[in-house]
Amino acid sequence: LLEYQTLRILLAGDAHPSTLVETIARLGEGKLAVDACKLPHHGSRGSVSADLIKHLDCNAYIFSSNGDQFAHPHPEAVARVIEYGGDSPELLFNYRTNETEIWDDDTLREAYGYRTSYPADDKDGIVLEWSLGQ
């Protein structure tokens, strides 16, 4: 958990979702309020559980993967974030790939109430900025 002044970002690495849920429970906050969550294991189906997402009070979910080796993020993982990630969750993708581009669809965004961000101008990576005290 990265904390700087009022900013909180969960960097989940390759942690198993049940380990993250148990750790959140030990913090005693109920849902863990974070400004963003870098999802575990590049958004794999086994690492992004509904239970994990339900334990977060978050609106920005970072999927860090170029999809090369395992075709991450998995559509089920993305769908779990959309379903359980709060009102209008933002999906932040650091690459535009076959796996991420399917979510860049106005009909889906309108039907399921999510937002997307992709790298500018077909470049790799995105820059994330937060104002402290939001």
C-alpha positions as CSV (number, residue, x, y, z in Angstrom):
1,L,0.0,0.0,0.0
2,L,1.6,3.2,-1.2
3,E,0.6,6.2,0.9
4,Y,1.7,9.8,0.3
5,Q,-0.1,12.5,2.2
6,T,-3.8,11.8,1.3
7,L,-2.9,9.6,-1.8
8,R,-3.3,5.8,-1.4
9,I,-2.5,3.3,-4.1
10,L,-2.6,-0.4,-3.8
11,L,0.2,-2.1,-5.8
12,A,-0.8,-5.7,-5.7
13,G,2.2,-7.3,-7.5
14,D,1.6,-11.0,-7.8
15,A,-0.2,-11.4,-4.5
16,H,-2.9,-14.0,-4.4
17,P,-6.4,-12.4,-4.1
18,S,-7.2,-14.3,-0.8
19,T,-3.9,-13.0,0.7
20,L,-4.9,-9.4,-0.3
21,V,-8.4,-9.8,1.2
22,E,-7.0,-11.2,4.5
23,T,-4.5,-8.3,4.7
24,I,-7.3,-5.8,4.0
25,A,-9.4,-7.4,6.8
26,R,-6.4,-7.0,9.2
27,L,-6.3,-3.3,8.5
28,G,-9.8,-3.1,10.1
29,E,-11.1,-0.5,7.7
30,G,-13.9,-2.6,6.1
31,K,-13.4,-1.7,2.5
32,L,-9.9,-0.4,1.8
33,A,-10.2,3.1,0.4
34,V,-7.6,3.7,-2.3
35,D,-7.3,6.2,-5.1
36,A,-6.1,3.4,-7.5
37,C,-5.3,-0.3,-7.5
38,K,-2.6,-1.8,-9.7
39,L,-4.3,-5.2,-10.1
40,P,-2.4,-8.4,-9.3
41,H,-0.6,-10.5,-11.9
42,H,-1.4,-8.3,-14.9
43,G,-5.1,-8.9,-14.6
44,S,-5.2,-12.6,-14.7
45,R,-8.5,-14.5,-14.2
46,G,-7.2,-16.3,-11.1
47,S,-5.7,-13.2,-9.5
48,V,-8.5,-10.7,-9.8
49,S,-11.4,-12.2,-7.8
50,A,-14.8,-10.7,-7.2
51,D,-14.1,-10.9,-3.5
52,L,-10.9,-8.8,-3.8
53,I,-12.7,-6.1,-5.8
54,K,-15.6,-6.1,-3.4
55,H,-13.1,-5.3,-0.6
56,L,-11.9,-2.1,-2.3
57,D,-13.3,1.4,-2.3
58,C,-11.7,2.4,-5.5
59,N,-12.5,4.0,-8.8
60,A,-9.3,3.5,-10.8
61,Y,-8.0,0.1,-11.7
62,I,-4.6,-0.3,-13.4
63,F,-4.1,-3.2,-15.8
64,S,-0.3,-3.4,-16.4
65,S,0.3,-5.9,-19.2
66,N,1.3,-5.9,-22.9
67,G,-0.5,-9.3,-23.3
68,D,2.5,-10.9,-25.0
69,Q,3.0,-14.0,-22.9
70,F,-0.4,-14.9,-21.4
71,A,-2.8,-12.6,-23.2
72,H,-3.6,-10.6,-20.0
73,P,-5.7,-9.0,-18.9
74,H,-8.2,-11.8,-19.0
75,P,-11.8,-10.7,-20.0
76,E,-13.2,-12.3,-16.8
77,A,-10.9,-10.2,-14.6
78,V,-11.9,-7.0,-16.5
79,A,-15.6,-7.9,-16.2
80,R,-15.2,-8.4,-12.4
81,V,-13.8,-4.9,-12.0
82,I,-16.7,-3.5,-14.1
83,E,-19.2,-5.5,-12.1
84,Y,-17.9,-5.0,-8.6
85,G,-15.6,-2.0,-8.9
86,G,-18.0,0.7,-7.8
87,D,-19.9,3.3,-9.8
88,S,-18.2,4.1,-13.1
89,P,-14.9,2.4,-12.5
90,E,-12.0,3.6,-14.7
91,L,-10.0,0.9,-16.4
92,L,-6.4,2.1,-17.0
93,F,-4.5,0.2,-19.6
94,N,-0.8,0.7,-20.2
95,Y,-0.9,-0.8,-23.7
96,R,-3.5,-0.9,-26.4
97,T,-3.6,-4.6,-27.3
98,N,-6.2,-7.1,-28.6
99,E,-7.0,-7.9,-25.0
100,T,-7.5,-4.3,-23.9
101,E,-8.9,-2.8,-27.1
102,I,-12.2,-4.7,-26.8
103,W,-13.1,-2.5,-23.8
104,D,-12.8,0.7,-25.9
105,D,-16.4,0.4,-27.0
106,D,-19.0,3.2,-26.4
107,T,-21.9,0.7,-26.4
108,L,-20.3,-1.4,-23.7
109,R,-19.2,1.7,-21.7
110,E,-22.7,3.0,-21.7
111,A,-24.4,-0.3,-20.9
112,Y,-22.0,-1.2,-18.0
113,G,-21.0,2.2,-16.7
114,Y,-17.2,2.2,-16.9
115,R,-14.5,4.4,-18.3
116,T,-11.3,3.6,-20.1
117,S,-7.9,5.2,-20.5
118,Y,-5.2,4.1,-23.0
119,P,-1.7,5.3,-24.0
120,A,-1.8,8.4,-26.2
121,D,-0.8,8.1,-29.9
122,D,-0.2,4.3,-29.9
123,K,2.6,4.6,-27.5
124,D,3.4,2.2,-24.7
125,G,2.6,3.3,-21.1
126,I,0.5,5.9,-19.6
127,V,1.2,8.7,-17.1
128,L,-1.1,8.8,-14.1
129,E,-1.6,12.1,-12.2
130,W,-3.5,12.7,-9.0
131,S,-4.0,16.0,-7.1
132,L,-3.5,15.6,-3.4
133,G,-6.6,16.3,-1.4
134,Q,-9.1,15.2,-4.0
